[in-house]
Amino acid sequence: MSGKTLTRADLTESLYEEIGLSRNESADLVESILGEISDSLIKGDNVKISSFGSFLVRQKNGRMGRNPKTGEEVPIDPRRVLVFRPSQVMKDRINN
């Protein structure tokens, strides 16, 4: 495992090299795609990218938690969480 993190700049550079868009056009395209995904998730919509996976927004109910240091009970507020579920194609690619 390499441990390298893929960044927006890496995505932009890949578009520049592989498709031939200018660096500015590549950056705009990456920002546009990420913006569309973010906007959909904020609205509560799911995002499914074929052969990659799905991003889902789930509602978690409030509950009582416990501070592990002190043992004190602490209320945890209800919240929305983002979940990623890889497609079977992606799981197969990762494991081969």
N, C-alpha and C positions, 0 to 999 in steps of 0.2 A: 504494500500500500504506500502510495506516495504522500498522502496527507495534504496535498495542495488544495486550496480552495478556489473554485471557479468564481470569478467576479464579473461585474458588468463590463469592465474594461476588456476582460478576456473574450466575452461574447462579442463585443464590438470589434475587436481585432480579428476574430474568426470570420465574421461577416465581411470585413474588409479584405481579408486574404482569399477566402473561398468564393465569394460572390462577385467581388470587384466593386462594391459600393465604396464611396468615399468614406473616410473615417467619420465625418460629420453625419452623413446619411446613415451609416451603420449605427452610430450612437443614438440617433433619433428613432430608428427602427426598434432597437432594443428597449429604449425608454417607452415607446408606444406600446409594445407588446406587454411589458411588465405593468404599465399603467392600466391596460385593459383587464389584465388578470386581477390586479389589485382592486379596481373598481367593482368588478363582478363579485369578488369575495366580500367586499365591504357591504354590498347590497344583500348579501346572504346567499347568493347564487353559488352553485358548484361549478368548478372548472375542470373539464375533462380534456386531456391531450392524448389523442390516440397513440398507442404503442409506448406511452410514457407513464401516465398515471392520472389520478384525479386529486384535486384539492377540494376539500370539503370543510364547511364551517359548521361546527357543532355547538349546541348550547349545553353548558354544564350548569347544573343546579348548585345552589348554595349549600354548604355543609359545614360541619364543625371539624376543624383540623387541630393538630397539636404541634406546638413549637417543640422540636426535638431536643433543643438545649435545656429548656426550662420545664417541659412537660405541661405547660399552660395551654388550656384549650383556647383556640382562636377561631372566630367565624371566618369562613372563606366565602366571599360574595359570588353570586352567579355571574357567569361570564361566557363569552364566545371564544372558542379555540379553533385554530386552524389545524387540519389533519391532512397529511399526504398519504395516499394509498397508491403504491406503484402498480402498474399493469403487469399482467403475467408475462408479457413480452419483456418488460424491463427486468423483472425478477430473473427470468431465464438468462438475459444478457449479463446480469451482475454475477450470476452463479456459474457461468461458463468461462 
